[in-house]
Amino acid sequence: MSGTIVNLRLVRKAKARAQAEKKAEENRVTFGTPKALRKLNAAEKKLEDKRHASGRLETTSGNGEG
């Protein structure tokens, strides 16, 4: 019998790491939004909310209904 000795535990771990890396790459594509882009979107939403709120009319009645 000629061949090399293979540690099956190491082979299984290597296979599991390869599968985990593949899954991680898929998740990066799906969920990976850069931090700068998230901050930009948050700032734009905050500005939009501020502009929307500034256009509201003040009510004269004390019950809170328009």
N, C-alpha and C positions, 0 to 999 in steps of 0.2 A: 504494500500500500504506500503509494507516494502521494503526498499532499501536505498542505499546511494545516496547522492546528488553528482553529478559529474559536475565539471566545464568543459564544452565542449571546451572552449578556451584553457585551459591547456592540454586537451587531444589532441587537434589538434596540439598544439606546440610540445608536446612530440613526436607525430607521425612524424612531420616534422623533428625534431632533429634526430630521429632514421633513417629516410631515408637519411638525409644529412650525417650522420656518415657512413652509408653503402656506399654511393657514394664516400665519402672521402677515405674509405678503398680501394675501387676499384682503385681510382686514385693513391693512394700510391703504389699499386702493379704495375700499368701501368707506371707511370711517376717517381716513387721514386728512384732516383739514389743518393747514399750517396755523400756528398760533397767531401770526401777524394777520392772517385773513380772518380768523375768528374775532380778533380785537377790532378790526376794521368794520366787520359786520355789526358788532355790538355798538360801536360808536355811531354808525349810520342809523341803527334802530333807535338809539337814544335821541339823536337829533330829530329824527322823524316824529317820535313821540312828543318831543318838546314843541315842535312846530304845530303838531295837531292840537296839543293842549292849549297853545297860545291863541288858537283861533276860536276857542269856545266862547260862547256868550255867557255873561254873568246873569244869574237869575235875580229878580227883585223880590220874589216871594221867599219866605223863610222856611218853607217846607221842603225845599230841595228839588221840587219839580219845576220843569221849564215852563 
